[in-house]
């Protein structure tokens, strides 16, 4: 495909513990069909300590403001947005704030709330999250050594090593603050207000996000679709890229109609 000025723009936004290099397995497929822009979330990547602000990024809305600023700086009036994990809700917040900037959203392993609530199964009790935070604060390296294989969720040593590399690239105090922001957030009201075409991708088994959460999103976002991947773990774009590409091909092509 020959790309032109009319080629749709895809924005790639990664999840906690990774940076924009996490998209390397599916990026070639995307770049042959779209203009692709990826970026590092505040706190992530080699310059993470310079981009993170403890006040601004104490809520996911601060990250959403970063995304909208990126679109403005690149003169992008309309995009297809692909967000993994926390970036699913970052994209949702940005799309609620500026719906015209988003043609479609793709959420991979996204969750609006990780804590269980009455009538809602997020997957975690507060005691579970307190244990995570205590482990990170006590010995970040030891905690991360156990967290990496658990969140990857499949015996893929290359993916585990790569996730560990980007996780340990984050300054420990920023990682702890970011994890608190993510795991204590409740973005259900935002998800319910989302009016852009949304495609939800969820693996068959994910330590971080139960299938109940994906079903809740599908029910709560009007007109959304839900694809359960023939894959396990929280990082299918790294460990099962062909599954992701298969869904993207079906959901994003043809791209002539971005309404």
C-alpha positions as CSV (number, residue, x, y, z in Angstrom):
1,X,0.0,0.0,0.0
2,X,1.3,3.4,-0.9
3,X,0.9,5.8,2.0
4,X,-0.3,9.4,1.2
5,X,-1.4,12.5,3.1
6,X,-4.9,10.9,3.2
7,X,-3.6,7.8,4.9
8,X,-5.3,7.3,8.3
9,X,-3.2,7.9,11.4
10,X,-2.8,5.2,14.0
11,X,-1.7,6.2,17.5
12,X,-0.1,3.4,19.6
13,X,-0.1,3.8,23.4
14,X,1.5,1.2,25.6
15,X,0.7,-0.2,29.0
16,X,2.4,-0.1,32.4
17,X,5.8,-1.7,32.5
18,X,6.5,-1.4,28.8
19,X,7.4,1.5,26.4
20,X,6.7,2.1,22.8
21,X,9.0,-0.7,21.7
22,X,6.4,-3.2,22.9
23,X,4.6,-2.7,19.5
24,X,7.5,-3.9,17.4
25,X,5.9,-7.3,16.5
26,X,2.7,-5.7,15.0
27,X,4.2,-2.4,13.8
28,X,5.3,-3.5,10.4
29,X,1.8,-4.7,9.5
30,X,0.4,-1.4,10.7
31,X,3.0,0.7,8.9
32,X,2.2,-0.9,5.6
33,X,-1.4,0.3,5.9
34,X,-1.4,3.4,8.1
35,X,0.7,6.4,9.2
36,X,1.8,5.1,12.7
37,X,2.8,7.2,15.6
38,X,3.8,5.7,19.0
39,X,5.0,7.5,22.1
40,X,6.1,6.7,25.7
41,X,3.7,7.4,28.5
42,X,5.0,9.8,31.1
43,X,7.4,8.0,33.4
44,X,8.2,5.2,30.8
45,X,11.0,4.9,28.3
46,X,14.5,6.2,28.5
47,X,13.4,9.7,29.4
48,X,10.6,8.7,31.8
49,X,12.0,10.6,34.8
50,X,11.9,13.8,32.8
51,X,8.4,13.4,31.5
52,X,6.6,12.4,34.7
53,X,5.0,14.9,37.0
54,X,3.7,13.5,40.4
55,X,0.8,16.0,40.5
56,X,-0.3,15.9,36.8
57,X,0.0,12.1,36.5
58,X,-1.7,11.3,39.8
59,X,-4.9,10.6,37.8
60,X,-5.3,9.0,34.3
61,X,-6.8,12.3,33.1
62,X,-3.3,13.8,33.2
63,X,-2.1,11.1,30.9
64,X,-5.1,11.8,28.6
65,X,-4.1,15.4,28.5
66,X,-0.6,14.3,27.3
67,X,-2.3,12.3,24.5
68,X,-4.4,15.3,23.4
69,X,-1.3,17.4,23.5
70,X,0.5,14.9,21.2
71,X,-2.3,15.0,18.7
72,X,-2.2,18.8,18.7
73,X,1.5,19.0,18.3
74,X,1.4,16.6,15.3
75,X,-1.5,18.4,13.8
76,X,-3.6,15.2,13.9
77,X,-7.3,16.1,13.5
78,X,-8.5,12.5,13.6
79,X,-6.9,9.2,14.4
80,X,-7.4,5.5,15.1
81,X,-6.2,4.8,18.6
82,X,-4.8,1.5,19.9
83,X,-4.2,1.4,23.6
84,X,-2.9,-1.5,25.7
85,X,-3.9,-2.0,29.3
86,X,-4.1,1.4,31.1
87,X,-3.8,3.1,27.8
88,X,-7.3,1.8,26.9
89,X,-8.8,4.1,29.6
90,X,-6.4,6.9,28.8
91,X,-7.7,6.8,25.3
92,X,-11.3,6.7,26.5
93,X,-10.8,9.8,28.6
94,X,-9.2,11.6,25.7
95,X,-12.0,10.6,23.4
96,X,-14.7,11.7,25.8
97,X,-12.9,15.1,26.1
98,X,-12.5,15.5,22.3
99,X,-14.6,12.9,20.4
100,X,-13.9,14.4,17.0
101,X,-10.2,13.5,17.3
102,X,-10.9,9.8,17.4
103,X,-12.4,7.7,14.6
104,X,-12.0,4.4,16.4
105,X,-10.5,3.0,19.5
106,X,-8.9,-0.4,20.0
107,X,-8.5,-1.5,23.6
108,X,-6.2,-4.5,24.4
109,X,-6.5,-5.9,27.9
110,X,-8.1,-2.7,29.2
111,X,-9.8,-2.3,32.6
112,X,-11.9,0.6,33.9
113,X,-11.5,-0.6,37.5
114,X,-9.2,-3.2,39.0
115,X,-10.9,-3.3,42.4
116,X,-13.9,-5.5,42.9
117,X,-17.1,-3.6,43.7
118,X,-20.7,-4.5,44.4
119,X,-22.0,-6.1,41.1
120,X,-18.6,-5.7,39.5
121,X,-15.7,-8.2,39.3
122,X,-12.5,-6.3,38.7
123,X,-10.2,-9.1,39.9
124,X,-8.6,-7.6,42.9
125,X,-9.4,-6.8,46.6
126,X,-7.8,-3.8,48.2
127,X,-5.6,-6.2,50.3
128,X,-4.2,-7.6,47.0
129,X,-3.3,-4.2,45.7
130,X,-1.8,-3.2,49.1
131,X,0.5,-6.3,48.8
132,X,1.6,-5.1,45.3
133,X,2.4,-1.6,46.6
134,X,4.2,-2.9,49.6
135,X,6.3,-5.3,47.5
136,X,7.2,-2.5,45.1
137,X,8.2,-0.2,47.9
138,X,10.2,-2.8,49.8
139,X,12.3,-4.2,47.0
140,X,11.4,-3.1,43.5
141,X,13.8,-5.4,41.8
142,X,12.7,-8.5,43.6
143,X,9.0,-7.6,43.1
144,X,9.6,-7.0,39.4
145,X,11.4,-10.4,39.0
146,X,8.2,-12.1,40.0
147,X,5.8,-9.7,38.4
148,X,7.3,-10.0,34.9
149,X,6.6,-13.7,34.2
150,X,3.2,-13.5,35.9
151,X,2.0,-10.6,33.8
152,X,3.4,-12.0,30.6
153,X,1.4,-15.1,31.5
154,X,3.0,-17.5,29.0
155,X,6.5,-19.2,29.0
156,X,7.9,-16.7,26.5
157,X,11.4,-15.9,27.7
158,X,12.0,-13.3,25.1
159,X,8.9,-11.4,26.1
160,X,9.6,-11.8,29.8
161,X,13.2,-10.4,29.3
162,X,11.9,-7.5,27.2
163,X,9.1,-6.7,29.7
164,X,11.7,-6.8,32.5
165,X,14.0,-4.5,30.6
166,X,11.4,-1.8,30.2
167,X,9.9,-2.3,33.6
168,X,13.2,-1.8,35.4
169,X,13.9,1.2,33.2
170,X,11.2,3.0,35.2
171,X,12.5,4.8,38.3
172,X,11.1,2.8,41.3
173,X,9.3,5.7,42.9
174,X,7.6,6.6,39.6
175,X,6.7,3.0,39.0
176,X,5.0,2.9,42.5
177,X,3.2,6.1,42.0
178,X,2.0,5.1,38.5
179,X,0.8,1.7,39.7
180,X,-1.2,3.4,42.5
181,X,-2.8,5.7,40.0
182,X,-3.7,2.8,37.7
183,X,-4.9,0.2,40.2
184,X,-6.8,2.6,42.4
185,X,-8.6,4.3,39.4
186,X,-12.2,4.0,38.6
187,X,-12.9,5.0,35.0
188,X,-16.3,3.3,34.7
189,X,-18.2,6.6,34.3
190,X,-15.8,7.6,31.5
191,X,-16.2,4.3,29.7
192,X,-20.0,4.7,29.8
193,X,-19.7,8.1,28.2
194,X,-17.5,6.9,25.3
195,X,-19.3,7.4,22.0
196,X,-16.6,6.4,19.5
197,X,-16.5,3.1,17.7
198,X,-14.6,0.8,20.1
199,X,-13.1,-2.6,19.6
200,X,-12.2,-4.6,22.8
201,X,-9.5,-7.4,22.6
202,X,-9.1,-9.7,25.5
203,X,-7.1,-12.9,25.9
204,X,-8.7,-16.1,27.2
205,X,-6.7,-15.8,30.5
206,X,-5.2,-12.6,31.9
207,X,-3.8,-12.2,35.4
208,X,-4.5,-8.5,35.4
209,X,-7.9,-8.3,33.6
210,X,-10.6,-11.0,34.0
211,X,-12.9,-11.7,31.1
212,X,-15.7,-10.3,33.2
213,X,-14.1,-6.9,32.8
214,X,-14.0,-7.1,29.0
215,X,-17.6,-8.2,29.0
216,X,-18.5,-5.2,31.2
217,X,-16.8,-2.8,28.8
218,X,-18.5,-4.4,25.9
219,X,-21.9,-4.0,27.6
220,X,-21.2,-0.5,28.8
221,X,-19.7,1.1,25.6
222,X,-22.5,1.5,23.1
223,X,-21.9,-0.3,19.8
224,X,-18.6,-1.8,20.9
225,X,-17.2,-5.2,19.8
226,X,-15.4,-7.8,21.9
227,X,-13.0,-10.3,20.4
228,X,-11.6,-13.0,22.7
229,X,-8.2,-14.0,21.4
230,X,-6.9,-17.5,21.2
231,X,-4.0,-16.5,23.5
232,X,-3.2,-16.1,27.2
233,X,-1.4,-13.4,29.2
234,X,-1.6,-9.7,29.4
235,X,0.7,-8.8,26.5
236,X,-0.7,-10.5,23.4
237,X,0.8,-7.9,21.1
238,X,4.2,-9.2,22.2
239,X,3.4,-12.9,22.7
240,X,0.7,-13.6,20.1
241,X,1.0,-10.8,17.5
242,X,-0.6,-12.9,14.7
243,X,-3.8,-13.0,16.8
244,X,-3.8,-9.3,17.3
245,X,-3.2,-8.6,13.6
246,X,-6.0,-11.0,12.6
247,X,-8.4,-8.9,14.7
248,X,-7.1,-5.6,13.5
249,X,-7.4,-6.7,9.9
250,X,-11.0,-7.5,10.5
251,X,-11.9,-4.4,12.6
252,X,-9.8,-1.7,10.9
253,X,-9.9,-2.6,7.2
254,X,-11.1,-1.2,5.0
255,X,-10.3,2.3,6.4
256,X,-12.0,4.5,3.8
257,X,-14.9,5.1,6.2
258,X,-13.7,6.6,9.5
259,X,-17.1,7.8,10.6
